[in-house]
C-alpha cells in the first residue's frame, strides 16, 4: 500500500482568503499562470518565489495537461 499523495494545491480561508496556493506556501497558482502568460520562464517564477519547488510547478503543469487532454481509455 502506498503512502497518501501530498496535496499539490491547497485552499484555506486563513491563507489569502481561500485563493488556491501551492501547498506549503502562500504563493497563488494564478501567479505562475500570469508569469507564463507574460512570457516569463519557470526559472523566472522560481527565482521570484523560492518557496515553490520546481517539482510543484511541473506537477501542476502535468495535472493541467492531463485535465485538458485526457487519454481515452
N, C-alpha and C positions, 0 to 999 in steps of 0.2 A: 504494500500500500504506500502511495507516495504522500509526501507532506503537502499540506494545503498550499495552494498558489497564493503568493503575496499579491495584494491588490496593486494594480498599476496606477489607477486614478482613484482619488477619494474626494468625497464631498462632506462637509460638515458645516452647520450653521455658524459654528465658532471660528471657522477658518474662511476668511474672505466672504462671509455671508453665504456660504454654500456653493461658491464657484468651484467647478471641477479643477483640482490641482494634482500635480504629480505626487504620488504617495510619499509621505515623509517630508514634504516641502510645503512652502506657501506659494509655489510658482504655478500660475494658471496654465492649463493646457493651451488655452487660446493664445497665450503669448508665443508659444512655439509656432503655432499656425501663422500668426502675424509676422513672425520673423521670416518664415519660409515664403510667405506671400510677398514680402518686401524684398526678396532676392538675397536674403542673408543665408548663411550656411548653418548646418547643425553645429559646427565648431564655433561659429559666432554666438549662437544661442548658449552653448555650454560655457563659453567664456563669460557671458553676462550673467549666467545663473548656475554657479558651480555646485549648488545643492542638488541639481538634477544630474543623473548619470547618463552616459551615452547609451547604456543598456535600456534605461527607461524610455529614452527617445525612440530608439529603434523598435522596441516592443510596442510602443504606442503606434508608430507608423505601420508596423506589420499588422496590428489589430485593425487599424483603419482600412488598410488594403484588403484584408480578409473580409471585412464587412461590406466593402464596396464591390468586391469581385469574388463572391463565394464560389467555391469549387462545386460543380454539380456532382451529386452522388449517383 
